[in-house]
Amino acid sequence: MMDPNHFLMIMLSRFELYQIFSTPDYGKRFSSETTQKDVVQQNNTLIEEMLYLIIMLVGERFNPGIGQVNATDEIKREIIHQLSIKPMAHSELVKSLPEDENKETGMESVIEEVAHFKKPGLTGRGMYELKPECAKEFNLYFYHFSRAEQSKAEEAQRKLKRQNKEDTALPPPVLPPFCPLFASLVNILQSDVMLCIMRTILQWAVEHNGYTWSESMLQRVLHLIGMALQEEKQHLENVMEEHIVTFTFTQKISKPGEAPNNSPSILAMLETLQNAPYLEVHKDTIRWILKTFNTIKKMRESSSVSPVAETEGTIMEENSRDKDKAERKRKAEIARLRREKIMAQMSEMQRHFIDENKELFQQTLELDVSTSAALDNSPMISDMTFTALGPAQTQVPKQRQFVTCILCQEEQEVRVESRAMVLAAFVQRSTVLSKNRSKFIQDPEKYDPLFMHPNLSCGTHTSSCGHIMHAHCWQRYFDSVQAKEQRRQQRLRLHTSYDVENGEFLCPLCECLSNTVIPLLFPPRNISNNRLNFSDQPNLIQWIRTISQQIKALQILRKEESIPNIVSSKNSENMGELQLPEGFRPDFHPKNPYSDSIKEMLTTFGTATYKVGLKVHPNEEDPRVPIMCWGSCAYTIQSIERILSDEDKPLFGPLPCRLDDCLRSLTRFAAAHWTVALLSVVQEHFCRLFASLVEGDNHEDLPCILDIDMFHLLVGLVLAFPALQCQDFSGISLETGDLHIFHLVTMAHIVQILLTSCTEENGMDQETPAGEEELAVLALYKTLRQYTGSALKEIPSGWHLWRNVRAGIMPFLKCSALFFHYLNGVPSPPEIQVSGTSHFEHLCNYLSLPNNLICLFQENNEIMTLLIKSWCQNTEVKRYLEGKRDAISYPRESNKLIDLPEDYSSLINQASNFSCPKSGGDKSRAPTLCLVCGTLLCSQSYCCQTELEGEDVGACTAHTYTCGSGVGIFLRVRECQVLFLAGKTKGCFYSPPYLDDYGETDQGLRRGNPLHLCKERFKKIQKLWHQHSITEEIGHAQEANQTLVGIDWQHL
């Protein structure tokens, strides 16, 4: 075999480095010559590469035949080093490993020994993480690392060590022995030439000469020294008694250099470098080397194998260690004394300040004492009974609200007369709560949205990211976005993630998709409710009579105004009949309390809701604008209530800030919008809404009680009532009106539930003695049965009826509690803020309802008998009871996405049998499943394109408009890919809910592993749908990945 010194000399010659290491003053000479900087850097690179090659030659022995290893050890080492960079998914790890002649990696047989599998969460993939005990096998100079991978692995391993509070040294691992044929390779490490190279580089580092050495070079030398020490230690541990260890690296590095240089030993230089301030990164490695050296020295001393004599280097090491300890102790003592001195100075300054400001300090103490006493004497909030509405409504102290504009950073108080502050918002049409997707608006221009059907076929949902701006700052920002997009379209003609022509923009702070703004308002009821109200408020019967008289007077006046020039005998009779109710002044028009800026924003958001909700051109004077605003408020609250119920969360638990701000602002806006609408228009809406419950003289074509969503009706009546009440000076308060409206609608809803409930008898329940509620609801049911001509089934027991009423009315009560909470600002009772029971009694108390809801009918028996009779004798109610039509039963079940099979192969089989409906039985190339309704579509093909609003669109886009009001969730079966669509120009791909055994998706089915349904991921997609976050998700995806913007989504 070749002599190691000879081999290294050849290597130095090939790298053209012989002159450098044979020139004693190379470092000093070149450090002073700045003109040679490029030459020195080139030499440094060559030295680094040569050292790296030596590390490879001596260290890479994990091949059968070179080192005493097998193929399993080889693949283990590969996996360890790949996972040292970062945790990896199965597919990523397989790609990074070398393959054998059969295109296999052999990973599966060993992966469990070196890594833990971390299951995937709702996002991401299942990841393999390196076991902690395998980290010691990490080799910084692993030969399959690229430069970037080496850097990442080093950073990751050092970070891990810091987290575990270990030193950050990355010593070379213990290597397997060479096979006999290659055993002499290790002698390269202890050869004279190698020691000369090491000593020279360490000398350059000690002298700290400018360009003549690099940290990378020093790191490689330290690694080689560590390898040699590990090799010697391994020899000592494995040596037989009769053998002598010939590898004596420790002995050689302890000796100083020979004449004429007489340089210090390698060990002495390492001791010096250990305390060098400019080598902070390598200190832990040097300490590890010195510690290992001492360990080997002790091993040699304790054995009979050629003991190493005490040398000058060892003595220096011990002396240096003692000095280091003494120095550290001295510095710690100085630091302690300095801290004590500073603390004494601070105490003295505090005493001095208190002496100079005795009066101020005394006042502060007195204020603290009085405040704490006031808190102690005040009643605990938890002991209070909160009432959300009615004359007994809990009075909440007015609180000043200060907000900061995200664009100009100016802070401003929310006040009636101040400049408008607005929230970025997104309004969209929704069918998430729909029970009839086939129903959609045929002619938006003539559609009357006043009464929402209980099937909630299509609603208007409002959401917000919660970021606040000045109205004028937002207007400037939106104008700049418009100008920028106009320039962009002229240059590129590309879609963006938002459509400026439809008023869309991205929130300046979070880049959340928005298309309008909601004004921040002071509670509207606190503004308009300043008039004197009499203490004796009317009961429900008196209130209905008064309101009916006021409505009749208004209707007569409207008729007179519509025919002013025709004076007939009939007209004169009407004028004679018109006797205004006491205190009612229909000629009075209240002053709008809001500033011009706020009024403008009220109009802006109202118009945006109208435009999006009906898909018409904006028209702020359209009489349907207030209706759409009330409808959006009601539908959004219903959506939130459904989400909270489905997730079993408390109604007034800790809502996310953006949701809380959105609901508060939306409810206050809806309550204030009547101030910018025509008073007569809002009054007309109230008259028609009221007439649906209390029959008036004008028998208009109004829906029956079964065809009205009672919560939408409640919101409309409560928010339109101030337009009538503002002209009433008889002393009837707004709170009284709210309470009677709520009681009236609640009773109508109870009748609705009883008419549509499917009761089933259970013999066990007959034994239970009937309670007060059961007897009362049974009596009410018999009354309904009487007025429906015995069309209702006879039920002898009231237990089922009361159970149905309680269950059916709970969603309505929850929505009402949310609505009045945000409208009047009354805090919710602590009992409702925790999850658990149904909170029926607590909700009733909060909403001024008796726990026995049937008491409402008993207390108002006279008027309710007439109302129930009118409701039950409606033609449509009779048709329903005769089985000639359907009606929604309560409680409405929450909509869910379709049920998907556990095994993905079932979906593939289903899709393989699907033929294109328009091409004569040909198989569809891209079968796509709608996850909302389960329809299979032929996507991405010309055969199934249809025309929508004058444009050719694909099957999926067309389906979104009939199924989801423009929003769709699809599964592309052959690609195993979820597709989100919103409108014609927006879409993105989303991670599918099917995973393989390694927790990874397989989009495109390229790997071919069996896929199984991950229920948590599917629930997350369903949650996005319930939260109306599909469009927001698409916006974020398109902003993050601009290639998505260029896809023609309308053709899918």
Secondary structure, DSSP 8 states (H G I E B T S, - for coil): ---HHHHHHHHHHHTT-HHHHH-TTHHHHHHS-GGGHHHHHHHHHHHHHHHHHHHHHHH---SBTTBS--HHHHHHHHHHHHHHHS-B-HHHHHHHS---TTS---GGGTHHHHEEEE---SSS--EEEE-GGGGGG--TT-TT--HHHHHHHHHHHHHHHHHTT------------B-GGGGGGGGGGGSHHHHHHHHHHHHHHHHT-SSS--HHHHHHHHHHHHHHHHHHHHHHHH--TT------HHHHHTS---TTT----HHHHHHHHHT-GGGGGGHHHHHHHHHHHHHHHHHHHHSSS------HHHHHHHHHHHHHHHHHHHHHHHHHHHHHHHHHHHHHHHHHHHHHTHHHHHHHHHHHHHHHHHHHHS--GGGS----SSTT---------EEE-TTT--EEE--SSS--EEEEEEEEEE-TT-S-TT---S-TTT---SS--TT--SEEEEEEEEEEEEHHHHHHHHHHHHHHHHHHHHHT----SS-GGGT-EE-TTT--EESEEEE----HHHHH--S---SS---HHHHHHHHHHHHHHHHHHHHHHHSTT---HHHHHHHHH----TTB-TT------S-HHHHHHHHHHHHHHHHHHHT----TT-TTHHHHHHHHHHHHHHHHHHHHHHTT--TTS---HHHHHHHHHHHHHHHHGGGGS-HHHHHHHHHHHHHTTS--SS------GGGS-HHHHHHHHHHHHHHHHTTB-SS--HHHHHHHHHHHHHHHHHHHHHHH------GGGGGS---HHHHHHHHHHHHHHHHTTT-S---S-SHHHHHHHHHHHHHHHHHHHHHHHHHH-----GGGGS-SS--HHHHHHHTT--SSTTHHHHHTHHHHHHHHHHHHTSHHHHHHHTTSS----SS----------SBHHHHHHHHHT-B-TTTTT-B-SSEEEETTT--EEE-S-GGG-EEETTEEE-HHHHHHHHHSTTEEEEEETTTTEEEEEETTTEEEEE--SEE-TTS---TTS-S----EE-HHHHHHHHHHHHTT-HHHHHHHHHHH-GGGGGS-GGG-
